[in-house]
Amino acid sequence: MKVEELRDLTNEEISQQLHDSQEELFNLRFQKSMNRLENAGKLKDIKKDIARMKTIIRERELRG
């Protein structure tokens, strides 16, 4: 997900997406440990999305 798309969302929507992405990351890590992961690049993408979401949430906290 792009930063511009995330900035258009509300804090609640970002928090929900963050939660969903963290669950997906957990599932992907589990698949990786069981040697069933087909697309290893997906892990990298999910981690970056999580970092983007956390950054936007933190920026909004600092702005007030």
VODOKE-601422 format. One record per atom (N, C-alpha, C, CB): residue number from 1; x, y, z; atom name; residue in three letters. Coordinates in steps of 0.2 Angstrom, whole numbers, plus 5000, padded with zeros to 4 digits. Glycine has a CB too. Example, Ala and Ser with C-alpha at 12.3 -4.5 7.8 and 13.67 -1.06 7.14 Angstrom:
# residues 2
[rec 1, [5066, 4972, 5039], "N", "ALA"]
[rec 1, [5062, 4978, 5039], "CA", "ALA"]
[rec 1, [5066, 4984, 5039], "C", "ALA"]
[rec 1, [5057, 4978, 5045], "CB", "ALA"]
[rec 2, [5064, 4989, 5035], "N", "SER"]
[rec 2, [5068, 4995, 5036], "CA", "SER"]
[rec 2, [5064, 5000, 5039], "C", "SER"]
[rec 2, [5070, 4997, 5029], "CB", "SER"]
END
This chain:
# residues 64
[rec 1, [5004, 4994, 5000], "N", "MET"]
[rec 1, [5000, 5000, 5000], "CA", "MET"]
[rec 1, [5004, 5006, 5000], "C", "MET"]
[rec 1, [4995, 5000, 5006], "CB", "MET"]
[rec 2, [5003, 5011, 4996], "N", "LYS"]
[rec 2, [5007, 5017, 4996], "CA", "LYS"]
[rec 2, [5005, 5022, 5001], "C", "LYS"]
[rec 2, [5005, 5021, 4989], "CB", "LYS"]
[rec 3, [5010, 5026, 5002], "N", "VAL"]
[rec 3, [5009, 5031, 5008], "CA", "VAL"]
[rec 3, [5004, 5036, 5007], "C", "VAL"]
[rec 3, [5016, 5035, 5009], "CB", "VAL"]
[rec 4, [5003, 5038, 5001], "N", "GLU"]
[rec 4, [4997, 5043, 4999], "CA", "GLU"]
[rec 4, [4990, 5039, 5001], "C", "GLU"]
[rec 4, [4997, 5045, 4992], "CB", "GLU"]
[rec 5, [4990, 5033, 5000], "N", "GLU"]
[rec 5, [4983, 5029, 5001], "CA", "GLU"]
[rec 5, [4982, 5029, 5009], "C", "GLU"]
[rec 5, [4983, 5022, 4998], "CB", "GLU"]
[rec 6, [4988, 5028, 5012], "N", "LEU"]
[rec 6, [4987, 5027, 5020], "CA", "LEU"]
[rec 6, [4986, 5034, 5023], "C", "LEU"]
[rec 6, [4994, 5025, 5023], "CB", "LEU"]
[rec 7, [4989, 5039, 5020], "N", "ARG"]
[rec 7, [4987, 5046, 5023], "CA", "ARG"]
[rec 7, [4980, 5048, 5022], "C", "ARG"]
[rec 7, [4992, 5051, 5020], "CB", "ARG"]
[rec 8, [4976, 5045, 5017], "N", "ASP"]
[rec 8, [4969, 5047, 5016], "CA", "ASP"]
[rec 8, [4965, 5043, 5021], "C", "ASP"]
[rec 8, [4967, 5045, 5009], "CB", "ASP"]
[rec 9, [4967, 5038, 5025], "N", "LEU"]
[rec 9, [4963, 5034, 5029], "CA", "LEU"]
[rec 9, [4963, 5038, 5036], "C", "LEU"]
[rec 9, [4966, 5027, 5030], "CB", "LEU"]
[rec 10, [4958, 5036, 5040], "N", "THR"]
[rec 10, [4958, 5038, 5047], "CA", "THR"]
[rec 10, [4962, 5034, 5052], "C", "THR"]
[rec 10, [4951, 5038, 5050], "CB", "THR"]
[rec 11, [4964, 5036, 5058], "N", "ASN"]
[rec 11, [4968, 5032, 5062], "CA", "ASN"]
[rec 11, [4965, 5025, 5064], "C", "ASN"]
[rec 11, [4969, 5036, 5069], "CB", "ASN"]
[rec 12, [4958, 5025, 5064], "N", "GLU"]
[rec 12, [4955, 5019, 5066], "CA", "GLU"]
[rec 12, [4956, 5014, 5060], "C", "GLU"]
[rec 12, [4948, 5020, 5067], "CB", "GLU"]
[rec 13, [4955, 5016, 5054], "N", "GLU"]
[rec 13, [4956, 5012, 5048], "CA", "GLU"]
[rec 13, [4964, 5010, 5047], "C", "GLU"]
[rec 13, [4954, 5016, 5042], "CB", "GLU"]
[rec 14, [4968, 5014, 5049], "N", "ILE"]
[rec 14, [4975, 5012, 5049], "CA", "ILE"]
[rec 14, [4977, 5007, 5054], "C", "ILE"]
[rec 14, [4980, 5018, 5050], "CB", "ILE"]
[rec 15, [4974, 5008, 5060], "N", "SER"]
[rec 15, [4975, 5003, 5065], "CA", "SER"]
[rec 15, [4972, 4996, 5064], "C", "SER"]
[rec 15, [4972, 5006, 5072], "CB", "SER"]
[rec 16, [4967, 4996, 5060], "N", "GLN"]
[rec 16, [4964, 4990, 5058], "CA", "GLN"]
[rec 16, [4968, 4987, 5053], "C", "GLN"]
[rec 16, [4957, 4991, 5055], "CB", "GLN"]
[rec 17, [4970, 4990, 5048], "N", "GLN"]
[rec 17, [4975, 4988, 5043], "CA", "GLN"]
[rec 17, [4981, 4985, 5046], "C", "GLN"]
[rec 17, [4976, 4993, 5037], "CB", "GLN"]
[rec 18, [4984, 4989, 5051], "N", "LEU"]
[rec 18, [4990, 4987, 5054], "CA", "LEU"]
[rec 18, [4989, 4980, 5058], "C", "LEU"]
[rec 18, [4992, 4992, 5059], "CB", "LEU"]
[rec 19, [4983, 4979, 5061], "N", "HIS"]
[rec 19, [4982, 4973, 5064], "CA", "HIS"]
[rec 19, [4982, 4967, 5059], "C", "HIS"]
[rec 19, [4975, 4974, 5068], "CB", "HIS"]
[rec 20, [4978, 4969, 5054], "N", "ASP"]
[rec 20, [4977, 4963, 5049], "CA", "ASP"]
[rec 20, [4984, 4962, 5046], "C", "ASP"]
[rec 20, [4973, 4966, 5043], "CB", "ASP"]
[rec 21, [4988, 4967, 5045], "N", "SER"]
[rec 21, [4995, 4965, 5042], "CA", "SER"]
[rec 21, [4999, 4961, 5047], "C", "SER"]
[rec 21, [4998, 4972, 5040], "CB", "SER"]
[rec 22, [4999, 4963, 5053], "N", "GLN"]
[rec 22, [5003, 4959, 5058], "CA", "GLN"]
[rec 22, [5001, 4952, 5058], "C", "GLN"]
[rec 22, [5002, 4963, 5065], "CB", "GLN"]
[rec 23, [4994, 4951, 5058], "N", "GLU"]
[rec 23, [4992, 4944, 5057], "CA", "GLU"]
[rec 23, [4994, 4940, 5051], "C", "GLU"]
[rec 23, [4984, 4944, 5058], "CB", "GLU"]
[rec 24, [4994, 4944, 5046], "N", "GLU"]
[rec 24, [4997, 4941, 5039], "CA", "GLU"]
[rec 24, [5004, 4939, 5040], "C", "GLU"]
[rec 24, [4995, 4945, 5033], "CB", "GLU"]
[rec 25, [5008, 4944, 5043], "N", "LEU"]
[rec 25, [5015, 4943, 5044], "CA", "LEU"]
[rec 25, [5016, 4937, 5048], "C", "LEU"]
[rec 25, [5018, 4949, 5047], "CB", "LEU"]
[rec 26, [5012, 4936, 5053], "N", "PHE"]
[rec 26, [5013, 4930, 5058], "CA", "PHE"]
[rec 26, [5012, 4924, 5054], "C", "PHE"]
[rec 26, [5008, 4930, 5064], "CB", "PHE"]
[rec 27, [5006, 4924, 5050], "N", "ASN"]
[rec 27, [5005, 4918, 5046], "CA", "ASN"]
[rec 27, [5010, 4916, 5040], "C", "ASN"]
[rec 27, [4998, 4919, 5042], "CB", "ASN"]
[rec 28, [5013, 4921, 5037], "N", "LEU"]
[rec 28, [5018, 4920, 5033], "CA", "LEU"]
[rec 28, [5025, 4917, 5036], "C", "LEU"]
[rec 28, [5020, 4927, 5029], "CB", "LEU"]
[rec 29, [5026, 4920, 5042], "N", "ARG"]
[rec 29, [5032, 4917, 5046], "CA", "ARG"]
[rec 29, [5031, 4910, 5047], "C", "ARG"]
[rec 29, [5033, 4921, 5052], "CB", "ARG"]
[rec 30, [5025, 4908, 5049], "N", "PHE"]
[rec 30, [5023, 4901, 5051], "CA", "PHE"]
[rec 30, [5024, 4897, 5045], "C", "PHE"]
[rec 30, [5016, 4901, 5053], "CB", "PHE"]
[rec 31, [5021, 4899, 5039], "N", "GLN"]
[rec 31, [5022, 4896, 5033], "CA", "GLN"]
[rec 31, [5030, 4895, 5031], "C", "GLN"]
[rec 31, [5019, 4899, 5027], "CB", "GLN"]
[rec 32, [5033, 4900, 5032], "N", "LYS"]
[rec 32, [5041, 4900, 5031], "CA", "LYS"]
[rec 32, [5044, 4894, 5035], "C", "LYS"]
[rec 32, [5044, 4906, 5032], "CB", "LYS"]
[rec 33, [5042, 4894, 5041], "N", "SER"]
[rec 33, [5045, 4889, 5046], "CA", "SER"]
[rec 33, [5043, 4882, 5044], "C", "SER"]
[rec 33, [5043, 4890, 5053], "CB", "SER"]
[rec 34, [5037, 4881, 5041], "N", "MET"]
[rec 34, [5035, 4875, 5038], "CA", "MET"]
[rec 34, [5037, 4873, 5031], "C", "MET"]
[rec 34, [5028, 4874, 5039], "CB", "MET"]
[rec 35, [5041, 4877, 5028], "N", "ASN"]
[rec 35, [5044, 4877, 5021], "CA", "ASN"]
[rec 35, [5038, 4876, 5016], "C", "ASN"]
[rec 35, [5048, 4871, 5021], "CB", "ASN"]
[rec 36, [5033, 4880, 5017], "N", "ARG"]
[rec 36, [5027, 4881, 5013], "CA", "ARG"]
[rec 36, [5026, 4888, 5010], "C", "ARG"]
[rec 36, [5021, 4878, 5017], "CB", "ARG"]
[rec 37, [5031, 4892, 5011], "N", "LEU"]
[rec 37, [5030, 4899, 5009], "CA", "LEU"]
[rec 37, [5032, 4899, 5001], "C", "LEU"]
[rec 37, [5035, 4904, 5013], "CB", "LEU"]
[rec 38, [5028, 4901, 4997], "N", "GLU"]
[rec 38, [5029, 4901, 4990], "CA", "GLU"]
[rec 38, [5032, 4908, 4987], "C", "GLU"]
[rec 38, [5022, 4900, 4986], "CB", "GLU"]
[rec 39, [5030, 4913, 4991], "N", "ASN"]
[rec 39, [5033, 4920, 4988], "CA", "ASN"]
[rec 39, [5036, 4923, 4994], "C", "ASN"]
[rec 39, [5027, 4924, 4986], "CB", "ASN"]
[rec 40, [5043, 4922, 4995], "N", "ALA"]
[rec 40, [5047, 4925, 5000], "CA", "ALA"]
[rec 40, [5047, 4933, 5000], "C", "ALA"]
[rec 40, [5054, 4923, 5000], "CB", "ALA"]
[rec 41, [5046, 4936, 4994], "N", "GLY"]
[rec 41, [5046, 4943, 4994], "CA", "GLY"]
[rec 41, [5040, 4946, 4997], "C", "GLY"]
[rec 41, [5046, 4945, 4987], "CB", "GLY"]
[rec 42, [5035, 4942, 4998], "N", "LYS"]
[rec 42, [5029, 4945, 5002], "CA", "LYS"]
[rec 42, [5030, 4947, 5009], "C", "LYS"]
[rec 42, [5023, 4940, 5002], "CB", "LYS"]
[rec 43, [5035, 4943, 5012], "N", "LEU"]
[rec 43, [5037, 4945, 5019], "CA", "LEU"]
[rec 43, [5040, 4952, 5019], "C", "LEU"]
[rec 43, [5042, 4940, 5022], "CB", "LEU"]
[rec 44, [5044, 4953, 5015], "N", "LYS"]
[rec 44, [5047, 4960, 5014], "CA", "LYS"]
[rec 44, [5042, 4965, 5013], "C", "LYS"]
[rec 44, [5053, 4960, 5009], "CB", "LYS"]
[rec 45, [5037, 4964, 5009], "N", "ASP"]
[rec 45, [5032, 4969, 5007], "CA", "ASP"]
[rec 45, [5028, 4971, 5013], "C", "ASP"]
[rec 45, [5028, 4967, 5002], "CB", "ASP"]
[rec 46, [5026, 4965, 5017], "N", "ILE"]
[rec 46, [5022, 4966, 5023], "CA", "ILE"]
[rec 46, [5025, 4970, 5028], "C", "ILE"]
[rec 46, [5019, 4959, 5026], "CB", "ILE"]
[rec 47, [5032, 4969, 5029], "N", "LYS"]
[rec 47, [5036, 4972, 5034], "CA", "LYS"]
[rec 47, [5036, 4980, 5033], "C", "LYS"]
[rec 47, [5043, 4969, 5035], "CB", "LYS"]
[rec 48, [5037, 4981, 5026], "N", "LYS"]
[rec 48, [5037, 4988, 5024], "CA", "LYS"]
[rec 48, [5031, 4992, 5025], "C", "LYS"]
[rec 48, [5040, 4989, 5017], "CB", "LYS"]
[rec 49, [5025, 4988, 5024], "N", "ASP"]
[rec 49, [5019, 4991, 5025], "CA", "ASP"]
[rec 49, [5017, 4993, 5032], "C", "ASP"]
[rec 49, [5013, 4986, 5022], "CB", "ASP"]
[rec 50, [5019, 4988, 5036], "N", "ILE"]
[rec 50, [5019, 4989, 5044], "CA", "ILE"]
[rec 50, [5023, 4995, 5046], "C", "ILE"]
[rec 50, [5021, 4982, 5047], "CB", "ILE"]
[rec 51, [5029, 4995, 5044], "N", "ALA"]
[rec 51, [5033, 5001, 5045], "CA", "ALA"]
[rec 51, [5030, 5008, 5043], "C", "ALA"]
[rec 51, [5040, 5000, 5043], "CB", "ALA"]
[rec 52, [5027, 5008, 5037], "N", "ARG"]
[rec 52, [5024, 5014, 5035], "CA", "ARG"]
[rec 52, [5018, 5016, 5039], "C", "ARG"]
[rec 52, [5021, 5013, 5027], "CB", "ARG"]
[rec 53, [5014, 5011, 5041], "N", "MET"]
[rec 53, [5008, 5012, 5045], "CA", "MET"]
[rec 53, [5010, 5015, 5052], "C", "MET"]
[rec 53, [5004, 5006, 5046], "CB", "MET"]
[rec 54, [5015, 5012, 5055], "N", "LYS"]
[rec 54, [5017, 5014, 5061], "CA", "LYS"]
[rec 54, [5020, 5021, 5061], "C", "LYS"]
[rec 54, [5022, 5009, 5064], "CB", "LYS"]
[rec 55, [5024, 5023, 5055], "N", "THR"]
[rec 55, [5026, 5029, 5054], "CA", "THR"]
[rec 55, [5021, 5035, 5054], "C", "THR"]
[rec 55, [5031, 5030, 5048], "CB", "THR"]
[rec 56, [5016, 5033, 5050], "N", "ILE"]
[rec 56, [5010, 5038, 5049], "CA", "ILE"]
[rec 56, [5007, 5039, 5056], "C", "ILE"]
[rec 56, [5005, 5036, 5044], "CB", "ILE"]
[rec 57, [5005, 5034, 5060], "N", "ILE"]
[rec 57, [5002, 5034, 5066], "CA", "ILE"]
[rec 57, [5006, 5039, 5071], "C", "ILE"]
[rec 57, [5001, 5027, 5069], "CB", "ILE"]
[rec 58, [5013, 5038, 5071], "N", "ARG"]
[rec 58, [5017, 5042, 5075], "CA", "ARG"]
[rec 58, [5018, 5049, 5073], "C", "ARG"]
[rec 58, [5024, 5039, 5075], "CB", "ARG"]
[rec 59, [5018, 5050, 5066], "N", "GLU"]
[rec 59, [5018, 5057, 5064], "CA", "GLU"]
[rec 59, [5011, 5061, 5066], "C", "GLU"]
[rec 59, [5018, 5057, 5056], "CB", "GLU"]
[rec 60, [5006, 5057, 5066], "N", "ARG"]
[rec 60, [4999, 5060, 5068], "CA", "ARG"]
[rec 60, [4999, 5062, 5076], "C", "ARG"]
[rec 60, [4993, 5056, 5066], "CB", "ARG"]
[rec 61, [5003, 5057, 5080], "N", "GLU"]
[rec 61, [5003, 5058, 5087], "CA", "GLU"]
[rec 61, [5007, 5064, 5089], "C", "GLU"]
[rec 61, [5006, 5052, 5090], "CB", "GLU"]
[rec 62, [5013, 5065, 5085], "N", "LEU"]
[rec 62, [5017, 5071, 5086], "CA", "LEU"]
[rec 62, [5014, 5078, 5084], "C", "LEU"]
[rec 62, [5023, 5070, 5083], "CB", "LEU"]
[rec 63, [5010, 5077, 5079], "N", "ARG"]
[rec 63, [5006, 5084, 5077], "CA", "ARG"]
[rec 63, [5001, 5086, 5082], "C", "ARG"]
[rec 63, [5003, 5083, 5070], "CB", "ARG"]
[rec 64, [4998, 5081, 5085], "N", "GLY"]
[rec 64, [4993, 5082, 5090], "CA", "GLY"]
[rec 64, [4986, 5082, 5087], "C", "GLY"]
[rec 64, [4993, 5088, 5092], "CB", "GLY"]
END
